[in-house]
Amino acid sequence: MVKLILRERESIQEAVRRFRKLVERTGIKKEMRKREHYEKPSVTRRRAKVRAERRSRLRSQA
């Protein structure tokens, strides 16, 4: 859970900006996008396999 304590004399815009950065750093936004739609386990495994193959290809070229 993300907690944000307002600082003295901090405007709402500054607080919202800090909150967005905090959410981005904790990975909550990424997790929400991932859980937005159900993905079958086979699709998840396939995506991981493709990502690993792409990574190995890039490493072998470098």
PDB file with SEQRES, HELIX, SHEET and CRYST1 records, atoms N, CA, C and O in Angstrom:
SEQRES   1 A   62  MET VAL LYS LEU ILE LEU ARG GLU ARG GLU SER ILE GLN          
SEQRES   2 A   62  GLU ALA VAL ARG ARG PHE ARG LYS LEU VAL GLU ARG THR          
SEQRES   3 A   62  GLY ILE LYS LYS GLU MET ARG LYS ARG GLU HIS TYR GLU          
SEQRES   4 A   62  LYS PRO SER VAL THR ARG ARG ARG ALA LYS VAL ARG ALA          
SEQRES   5 A   62  GLU ARG ARG SER ARG LEU ARG SER GLN ALA                      
HELIX    1 AA1 ILE A   12  THR A   26  1                                  15    
HELIX    2 AA2 ILE A   28  ARG A   35  1                                   8    
HELIX    3 AA3 PRO A   41  GLN A   61  1                                  21    
CRYST1    1.000    1.000    1.000  90.00  90.00  90.00 P 1           1          
ATOM      1  N   MET A   1       0.837  -1.170   0.000  1.00  0.00           N  
ATOM      2  CA  MET A   1       0.000   0.000   0.000  1.00  0.00           C  
ATOM      3  C   MET A   1       0.892   1.246   0.000  1.00  0.00           C  
ATOM      4  O   MET A   1       1.910   1.300   0.689  1.00  0.00           O  
ATOM      5  N   VAL A   2       0.491   2.222  -0.774  1.00  0.00           N  
ATOM      6  CA  VAL A   2       1.255   3.451  -0.907  1.00  0.00           C  
ATOM      7  C   VAL A   2       0.666   4.497   0.037  1.00  0.00           C  
ATOM      8  O   VAL A   2      -0.542   4.731   0.058  1.00  0.00           O  
ATOM      9  N   LYS A   3       1.555   5.123   0.821  1.00  0.00           N  
ATOM     10  CA  LYS A   3       1.110   6.199   1.708  1.00  0.00           C  
ATOM     11  C   LYS A   3       1.862   7.458   1.334  1.00  0.00           C  
ATOM     12  O   LYS A   3       3.060   7.435   1.051  1.00  0.00           O  
ATOM     13  N   LEU A   4       1.128   8.555   1.339  1.00  0.00           N  
ATOM     14  CA  LEU A   4       1.729   9.840   1.020  1.00  0.00           C  
ATOM     15  C   LEU A   4       1.307  10.830   2.090  1.00  0.00           C  
ATOM     16  O   LEU A   4       0.117  11.095   2.264  1.00  0.00           O  
ATOM     17  N   ILE A   5       2.268  11.370   2.800  1.00  0.00           N  
ATOM     18  CA  ILE A   5       1.983  12.345   3.836  1.00  0.00           C  
ATOM     19  C   ILE A   5       2.273  13.733   3.256  1.00  0.00           C  
ATOM     20  O   ILE A   5       3.365  14.006   2.759  1.00  0.00           O  
ATOM     21  N   LEU A   6       1.270  14.585   3.335  1.00  0.00           N  
ATOM     22  CA  LEU A   6       1.431  15.938   2.801  1.00  0.00           C  
ATOM     23  C   LEU A   6       2.461  16.708   3.619  1.00  0.00           C  
ATOM     24  O   LEU A   6       2.463  16.659   4.849  1.00  0.00           O  
ATOM     25  N   ARG A   7       3.321  17.408   2.922  1.00  0.00           N  
ATOM     26  CA  ARG A   7       4.315  18.249   3.573  1.00  0.00           C  
ATOM     27  C   ARG A   7       3.693  19.606   3.873  1.00  0.00           C  
ATOM     28  O   ARG A   7       2.652  19.973   3.329  1.00  0.00           O  
ATOM     29  N   GLU A   8       4.362  20.334   4.753  1.00  0.00           N  
ATOM     30  CA  GLU A   8       3.869  21.673   5.068  1.00  0.00           C  
ATOM     31  C   GLU A   8       3.945  22.548   3.824  1.00  0.00           C  
ATOM     32  O   GLU A   8       4.928  22.516   3.084  1.00  0.00           O  
ATOM     33  N   ARG A   9       2.910  23.314   3.612  1.00  0.00           N  
ATOM     34  CA  ARG A   9       2.831  24.264   2.497  1.00  0.00           C  
ATOM     35  C   ARG A   9       3.027  23.615   1.125  1.00  0.00           C  
ATOM     36  O   ARG A   9       3.514  24.262   0.198  1.00  0.00           O  
ATOM     37  N   GLU A  10       2.656  22.358   0.995  1.00  0.00           N  
ATOM     38  CA  GLU A  10       2.777  21.662  -0.297  1.00  0.00           C  
ATOM     39  C   GLU A  10       1.453  21.802  -1.041  1.00  0.00           C  
ATOM     40  O   GLU A  10       0.388  21.544  -0.480  1.00  0.00           O  
ATOM     41  N   SER A  11       1.523  22.203  -2.283  1.00  0.00           N  
ATOM     42  CA  SER A  11       0.296  22.352  -3.065  1.00  0.00           C  
ATOM     43  C   SER A  11      -0.226  20.975  -3.478  1.00  0.00           C  
ATOM     44  O   SER A  11       0.496  19.979  -3.432  1.00  0.00           O  
ATOM     45  N   ILE A  12      -1.472  20.946  -3.875  1.00  0.00           N  
ATOM     46  CA  ILE A  12      -2.100  19.697  -4.307  1.00  0.00           C  
ATOM     47  C   ILE A  12      -1.395  19.149  -5.546  1.00  0.00           C  
ATOM     48  O   ILE A  12      -1.196  17.941  -5.670  1.00  0.00           O  
ATOM     49  N   GLN A  13      -1.017  20.042  -6.462  1.00  0.00           N  
ATOM     50  CA  GLN A  13      -0.336  19.605  -7.686  1.00  0.00           C  
ATOM     51  C   GLN A  13       0.986  18.907  -7.363  1.00  0.00           C  
ATOM     52  O   GLN A  13       1.320  17.886  -7.965  1.00  0.00           O  
ATOM     53  N   GLU A  14       1.732  19.463  -6.411  1.00  0.00           N  
ATOM     54  CA  GLU A  14       3.005  18.842  -6.023  1.00  0.00           C  
ATOM     55  C   GLU A  14       2.763  17.478  -5.378  1.00  0.00           C  
ATOM     56  O   GLU A  14       3.494  16.520  -5.634  1.00  0.00           O  
ATOM     57  N   ALA A  15       1.739  17.403  -4.547  1.00  0.00           N  
ATOM     58  CA  ALA A  15       1.423  16.146  -3.872  1.00  0.00           C  
ATOM     59  C   ALA A  15       1.007  15.079  -4.886  1.00  0.00           C  
ATOM     60  O   ALA A  15       1.421  13.925  -4.781  1.00  0.00           O  
ATOM     61  N   VAL A  16       0.193  15.464  -5.861  1.00  0.00           N  
ATOM     62  CA  VAL A  16      -0.238  14.523  -6.901  1.00  0.00           C  
ATOM     63  C   VAL A  16       0.956  14.051  -7.714  1.00  0.00           C  
ATOM     64  O   VAL A  16       1.043  12.872  -8.056  1.00  0.00           O  
ATOM     65  N   ARG A  17       1.878  14.954  -8.028  1.00  0.00           N  
ATOM     66  CA  ARG A  17       3.077  14.606  -8.788  1.00  0.00           C  
ATOM     67  C   ARG A  17       3.922  13.589  -8.000  1.00  0.00           C  
ATOM     68  O   ARG A  17       4.402  12.601  -8.555  1.00  0.00           O  
ATOM     69  N   ARG A  18       4.090  13.857  -6.694  1.00  0.00           N  
ATOM     70  CA  ARG A  18       4.858  12.928  -5.862  1.00  0.00           C  
ATOM     71  C   ARG A  18       4.167  11.569  -5.784  1.00  0.00           C  
ATOM     72  O   ARG A  18       4.822  10.527  -5.813  1.00  0.00           O  
ATOM     73  N   PHE A  19       2.817  11.590  -5.683  1.00  0.00           N  
ATOM     74  CA  PHE A  19       2.051  10.349  -5.615  1.00  0.00           C  
ATOM     75  C   PHE A  19       2.217   9.525  -6.885  1.00  0.00           C  
ATOM     76  O   PHE A  19       2.413   8.311  -6.819  1.00  0.00           O  
ATOM     77  N   ARG A  20       2.140  10.172  -8.027  1.00  0.00           N  
ATOM     78  CA  ARG A  20       2.308   9.456  -9.301  1.00  0.00           C  
ATOM     79  C   ARG A  20       3.677   8.810  -9.401  1.00  0.00           C  
ATOM     80  O   ARG A  20       3.796   7.664  -9.836  1.00  0.00           O  
ATOM     81  N   LYS A  21       4.711   9.539  -9.002  1.00  0.00           N  
ATOM     82  CA  LYS A  21       6.068   8.990  -9.026  1.00  0.00           C  
ATOM     83  C   LYS A  21       6.187   7.796  -8.093  1.00  0.00           C  
ATOM     84  O   LYS A  21       6.820   6.794  -8.426  1.00  0.00           O  
ATOM     85  N   LEU A  22       5.569   7.911  -6.915  1.00  0.00           N  
ATOM     86  CA  LEU A  22       5.614   6.833  -5.933  1.00  0.00           C  
ATOM     87  C   LEU A  22       4.929   5.578  -6.468  1.00  0.00           C  
ATOM     88  O   LEU A  22       5.442   4.470  -6.314  1.00  0.00           O  
ATOM     89  N   VAL A  23       3.774   5.756  -7.093  1.00  0.00           N  
ATOM     90  CA  VAL A  23       3.036   4.631  -7.674  1.00  0.00           C  
ATOM     91  C   VAL A  23       3.854   3.993  -8.797  1.00  0.00           C  
ATOM     92  O   VAL A  23       3.903   2.769  -8.915  1.00  0.00           O  
ATOM     93  N   GLU A  24       4.485   4.813  -9.609  1.00  0.00           N  
ATOM     94  CA  GLU A  24       5.300   4.308 -10.720  1.00  0.00           C  
ATOM     95  C   GLU A  24       6.477   3.487 -10.195  1.00  0.00           C  
ATOM     96  O   GLU A  24       6.769   2.411 -10.715  1.00  0.00           O  
ATOM     97  N   ARG A  25       7.149   3.998  -9.163  1.00  0.00           N  
ATOM     98  CA  ARG A  25       8.315   3.306  -8.601  1.00  0.00           C  
ATOM     99  C   ARG A  25       7.954   1.986  -7.944  1.00  0.00           C  
ATOM    100  O   ARG A  25       8.736   1.037  -8.008  1.00  0.00           O  
ATOM    101  N   THR A  26       6.786   1.900  -7.312  1.00  0.00           N  
ATOM    102  CA  THR A  26       6.405   0.671  -6.624  1.00  0.00           C  
ATOM    103  C   THR A  26       5.894  -0.396  -7.593  1.00  0.00           C  
ATOM    104  O   THR A  26       5.764  -1.559  -7.211  1.00  0.00           O  
ATOM    105  N   GLY A  27       5.606  -0.022  -8.832  1.00  0.00           N  
ATOM    106  CA  GLY A  27       5.164  -1.001  -9.823  1.00  0.00           C  
ATOM    107  C   GLY A  27       3.673  -1.283  -9.796  1.00  0.00           C  
ATOM    108  O   GLY A  27       3.217  -2.235 -10.428  1.00  0.00           O  
ATOM    109  N   ILE A  28       2.917  -0.487  -9.087  1.00  0.00           N  
ATOM    110  CA  ILE A  28       1.471  -0.716  -8.985  1.00  0.00           C  
ATOM    111  C   ILE A  28       0.793  -0.522 -10.338  1.00  0.00           C  
ATOM    112  O   ILE A  28      -0.096  -1.288 -10.710  1.00  0.00           O  
ATOM    113  N   LYS A  29       1.210   0.485 -11.056  1.00  0.00           N  
ATOM    114  CA  LYS A  29       0.604   0.778 -12.359  1.00  0.00           C  
ATOM    115  C   LYS A  29       0.811  -0.393 -13.328  1.00  0.00           C  
ATOM    116  O   LYS A  29      -0.106  -0.799 -14.041  1.00  0.00           O  
ATOM    117  N   LYS A  30       2.024  -0.918 -13.334  1.00  0.00           N  
ATOM    118  CA  LYS A  30       2.351  -2.044 -14.203  1.00  0.00           C  
ATOM    119  C   LYS A  30       1.515  -3.276 -13.835  1.00  0.00           C  
ATOM    120  O   LYS A  30       1.017  -3.989 -14.706  1.00  0.00           O  
ATOM    121  N   GLU A  31       1.376  -3.506 -12.538  1.00  0.00           N  
ATOM    122  CA  GLU A  31       0.591  -4.644 -12.056  1.00  0.00           C  
ATOM    123  C   GLU A  31      -0.880  -4.490 -12.436  1.00  0.00           C  
ATOM    124  O   GLU A  31      -1.527  -5.469 -12.809  1.00  0.00           O  
ATOM    125  N   MET A  32      -1.411  -3.278 -12.347  1.00  0.00           N  
ATOM    126  CA  MET A  32      -2.807  -3.045 -12.716  1.00  0.00           C  
ATOM    127  C   MET A  32      -3.032  -3.339 -14.188  1.00  0.00           C  
ATOM    128  O   MET A  32      -4.020  -3.977 -14.553  1.00  0.00           O  
ATOM    129  N   ARG A  33      -2.121  -2.878 -15.036  1.00  0.00           N  
ATOM    130  CA  ARG A  33      -2.261  -3.146 -16.471  1.00  0.00           C  
ATOM    131  C   ARG A  33      -2.204  -4.645 -16.758  1.00  0.00           C  
ATOM    132  O   ARG A  33      -2.929  -5.153 -17.612  1.00  0.00           O  
ATOM    133  N   LYS A  34      -1.334  -5.341 -16.032  1.00  0.00           N  
ATOM    134  CA  LYS A  34      -1.184  -6.779 -16.241  1.00  0.00           C  
ATOM    135  C   LYS A  34      -2.456  -7.533 -15.844  1.00  0.00           C  
ATOM    136  O   LYS A  34      -2.828  -8.512 -16.491  1.00  0.00           O  
ATOM    137  N   ARG A  35      -3.111  -7.083 -14.794  1.00  0.00           N  
ATOM    138  CA  ARG A  35      -4.306  -7.768 -14.291  1.00  0.00           C  
ATOM    139  C   ARG A  35      -5.603  -7.257 -14.899  1.00  0.00           C  
ATOM    140  O   ARG A  35      -6.683  -7.732 -14.546  1.00  0.00           O  
ATOM    141  N   GLU A  36      -5.507  -6.301 -15.804  1.00  0.00           N  
ATOM    142  CA  GLU A  36      -6.710  -5.696 -16.372  1.00  0.00           C  
ATOM    143  C   GLU A  36      -7.579  -6.741 -17.081  1.00  0.00           C  
ATOM    144  O   GLU A  36      -8.805  -6.710 -16.978  1.00  0.00           O  
ATOM    145  N   HIS A  37      -6.939  -7.659 -17.796  1.00  0.00           N  
ATOM    146  CA  HIS A  37      -7.661  -8.724 -18.495  1.00  0.00           C  
ATOM    147  C   HIS A  37      -7.024 -10.054 -18.137  1.00  0.00           C  
ATOM    148  O   HIS A  37      -5.812 -10.139 -17.939  1.00  0.00           O  
ATOM    149  N   TYR A  38      -7.848 -11.093 -18.055  1.00  0.00           N  
ATOM    150  CA  TYR A  38      -7.340 -12.416 -17.732  1.00  0.00           C  
ATOM    151  C   TYR A  38      -6.516 -12.941 -18.901  1.00  0.00           C  
ATOM    152  O   TYR A  38      -6.893 -12.789 -20.063  1.00  0.00           O  
ATOM    153  N   GLU A  39      -5.407 -13.548 -18.580  1.00  0.00           N  
ATOM    154  CA  GLU A  39      -4.555 -14.147 -19.597  1.00  0.00           C  
ATOM    155  C   GLU A  39      -4.336 -15.610 -19.233  1.00  0.00           C  
ATOM    156  O   GLU A  39      -3.934 -15.934 -18.116  1.00  0.00           O  
ATOM    157  N   LYS A  40      -4.603 -16.470 -20.180  1.00  0.00           N  
ATOM    158  CA  LYS A  40      -4.441 -17.894 -19.921  1.00  0.00           C  
ATOM    159  C   LYS A  40      -2.979 -18.205 -19.605  1.00  0.00           C  
ATOM    160  O   LYS A  40      -2.077 -17.546 -20.124  1.00  0.00           O  
ATOM    161  N   PRO A  41      -2.741 -19.209 -18.752  1.00  0.00           N  
ATOM    162  CA  PRO A  41      -1.366 -19.572 -18.408  1.00  0.00           C  
ATOM    163  C   PRO A  41      -0.516 -19.945 -19.626  1.00  0.00           C  
ATOM    164  O   PRO A  41       0.684 -19.672 -19.648  1.00  0.00           O  
ATOM    165  N   SER A  42      -1.124 -20.561 -20.630  1.00  0.00           N  
ATOM    166  CA  SER A  42      -0.359 -20.930 -21.825  1.00  0.00           C  
ATOM    167  C   SER A  42       0.125 -19.683 -22.565  1.00  0.00           C  
ATOM    168  O   SER A  42       1.227 -19.675 -23.114  1.00  0.00           O  
ATOM    169  N   VAL A  43      -0.689 -18.640 -22.581  1.00  0.00           N  
ATOM    170  CA  VAL A  43      -0.304 -17.390 -23.238  1.00  0.00           C  
ATOM    171  C   VAL A  43       0.826 -16.726 -22.457  1.00  0.00           C  
ATOM    172  O   VAL A  43       1.756 -16.172 -23.044  1.00  0.00           O  
ATOM    173  N   THR A  44       0.739 -16.786 -21.133  1.00  0.00           N  
ATOM    174  CA  THR A  44       1.795 -16.211 -20.293  1.00  0.00           C  
ATOM    175  C   THR A  44       3.119 -16.917 -20.545  1.00  0.00           C  
ATOM    176  O   THR A  44       4.153 -16.267 -20.698  1.00  0.00           O  
ATOM    177  N   ARG A  45       3.092 -18.244 -20.588  1.00  0.00           N  
ATOM    178  CA  ARG A  45       4.311 -19.026 -20.848  1.00  0.00           C  
ATOM    179  C   ARG A  45       4.864 -18.725 -22.234  1.00  0.00           C  
ATOM    180  O   ARG A  45       6.077 -18.595 -22.401  1.00  0.00           O  
ATOM    181  N   ARG A  46       3.984 -18.613 -23.234  1.00  0.00           N  
ATOM    182  CA  ARG A  46       4.422 -18.321 -24.591  1.00  0.00           C  
ATOM    183  C   ARG A  46       5.099 -16.951 -24.663  1.00  0.00           C  
ATOM    184  O   ARG A  46       6.133 -16.794 -25.312  1.00  0.00           O  
ATOM    185  N   ARG A  47       4.506 -15.964 -23.992  1.00  0.00           N  
ATOM    186  CA  ARG A  47       5.078 -14.622 -23.987  1.00  0.00           C  
ATOM    187  C   ARG A  47       6.461 -14.632 -23.313  1.00  0.00           C  
ATOM    188  O   ARG A  47       7.383 -13.966 -23.785  1.00  0.00           O  
ATOM    189  N   ALA A  48       6.603 -15.379 -22.222  1.00  0.00           N  
ATOM    190  CA  ALA A  48       7.890 -15.476 -21.527  1.00  0.00           C  
ATOM    191  C   ALA A  48       8.929 -16.154 -22.410  1.00  0.00           C  
ATOM    192  O   ALA A  48      10.093 -15.755 -22.429  1.00  0.00           O  
ATOM    193  N   LYS A  49       8.503 -17.180 -23.139  1.00  0.00           N  
ATOM    194  CA  LYS A  49       9.421 -17.897 -24.022  1.00  0.00           C  
ATOM    195  C   LYS A  49       9.918 -16.989 -25.152  1.00  0.00           C  
ATOM    196  O   LYS A  49      11.109 -16.974 -25.462  1.00  0.00           O  
ATOM    197  N   VAL A  50       9.012 -16.243 -25.756  1.00  0.00           N  
ATOM    198  CA  VAL A  50       9.381 -15.327 -26.838  1.00  0.00           C  
ATOM    199  C   VAL A  50      10.330 -14.260 -26.315  1.00  0.00           C  
ATOM    200  O   VAL A  50      11.303 -13.910 -26.983  1.00  0.00           O  
ATOM    201  N   ARG A  51      10.051 -13.739 -25.117  1.00  0.00           N  
ATOM    202  CA  ARG A  51      10.908 -12.710 -24.522  1.00  0.00           C  
ATOM    203  C   ARG A  51      12.307 -13.267 -24.270  1.00  0.00           C  
ATOM    204  O   ARG A  51      13.298 -12.581 -24.521  1.00  0.00           O  
ATOM    205  N   ALA A  52      12.399 -14.500 -23.777  1.00  0.00           N  
ATOM    206  CA  ALA A  52      13.700 -15.121 -23.514  1.00  0.00           C  
ATOM    207  C   ALA A  52      14.470 -15.340 -24.818  1.00  0.00           C  
ATOM    208  O   ALA A  52      15.676 -15.104 -24.876  1.00  0.00           O  
ATOM    209  N   GLU A  53      13.771 -15.792 -25.863  1.00  0.00           N  
ATOM    210  CA  GLU A  53      14.429 -16.003 -27.156  1.00  0.00           C  
ATOM    211  C   GLU A  53      14.964 -14.689 -27.716  1.00  0.00           C  
ATOM    212  O   GLU A  53      16.077 -14.639 -28.240  1.00  0.00           O  
ATOM    213  N   ARG A  54      14.172 -13.635 -27.605  1.00  0.00           N  
ATOM    214  CA  ARG A  54      14.579 -12.321 -28.093  1.00  0.00           C  
ATOM    215  C   ARG A  54      15.817 -11.832 -27.330  1.00  0.00           C  
ATOM    216  O   ARG A  54      16.752 -11.290 -27.919  1.00  0.00           O  
ATOM    217  N   ARG A  55      15.800 -12.034 -26.016  1.00  0.00           N  
ATOM    218  CA  ARG A  55      16.929 -11.621 -25.184  1.00  0.00           C  
ATOM    219  C   ARG A  55      18.200 -12.370 -25.565  1.00  0.00           C  
ATOM    220  O   ARG A  55      19.274 -11.776 -25.662  1.00  0.00           O  
ATOM    221  N   SER A  56      18.072 -13.687 -25.783  1.00  0.00           N  
ATOM    222  CA  SER A  56      19.259 -14.477 -26.128  1.00  0.00           C  
ATOM    223  C   SER A  56      19.796 -14.089 -27.508  1.00  0.00           C  
ATOM    224  O   SER A  56      21.007 -14.082 -27.726  1.00  0.00           O  
ATOM    225  N   ARG A  57      18.885 -13.765 -28.442  1.00  0.00           N  
ATOM    226  CA  ARG A  57      19.319 -13.319 -29.762  1.00  0.00           C  
ATOM    227  C   ARG A  57      20.086 -11.994 -29.671  1.00  0.00           C  
ATOM    228  O   ARG A  57      21.119 -11.822 -30.317  1.00  0.00           O  
ATOM    229  N   LEU A  58      19.580 -11.082 -28.880  1.00  0.00           N  
ATOM    230  CA  LEU A  58      20.242  -9.787 -28.709  1.00  0.00           C  
ATOM    231  C   LEU A  58      21.612  -9.947 -28.060  1.00  0.00           C  
ATOM    232  O   LEU A  58      22.561  -9.259 -28.435  1.00  0.00           O  
ATOM    233  N   ARG A  59      21.719 -10.851 -27.090  1.00  0.00           N  
ATOM    234  CA  ARG A  59      23.000 -11.061 -26.417  1.00  0.00           C  
ATOM    235  C   ARG A  59      24.018 -11.718 -27.329  1.00  0.00           C  
ATOM    236  O   ARG A  59      25.210 -11.422 -27.246  1.00  0.00           O  
ATOM    237  N   SER A  60      23.560 -12.606 -28.197  1.00  0.00           N  
ATOM    238  CA  SER A  60      24.483 -13.293 -29.083  1.00  0.00           C  
ATOM    239  C   SER A  60      25.012 -12.347 -30.183  1.00  0.00           C  
ATOM    240  O   SER A  60      26.124 -12.535 -30.677  1.00  0.00           O  
ATOM    241  N   GLN A  61      24.224 -11.347 -30.559  1.00  0.00           N  
ATOM    242  CA  GLN A  61      24.654 -10.390 -31.571  1.00  0.00           C  
ATOM    243  C   GLN A  61      25.645  -9.381 -31.025  1.00  0.00           C  
ATOM    244  O   GLN A  61      26.512  -8.903 -31.757  1.00  0.00           O  
ATOM    245  N   ALA A  62      25.530  -9.057 -29.762  1.00  0.00           N  
ATOM    246  CA  ALA A  62      26.387  -8.011 -29.163  1.00  0.00           C  
ATOM    247  C   ALA A  62      27.796  -8.445 -28.955  1.00  0.00           C  
ATOM    248  O   ALA A  62      28.615  -7.668 -28.463  1.00  0.00           O  
TER     249      ALA A  62                                                      
END                                                                             
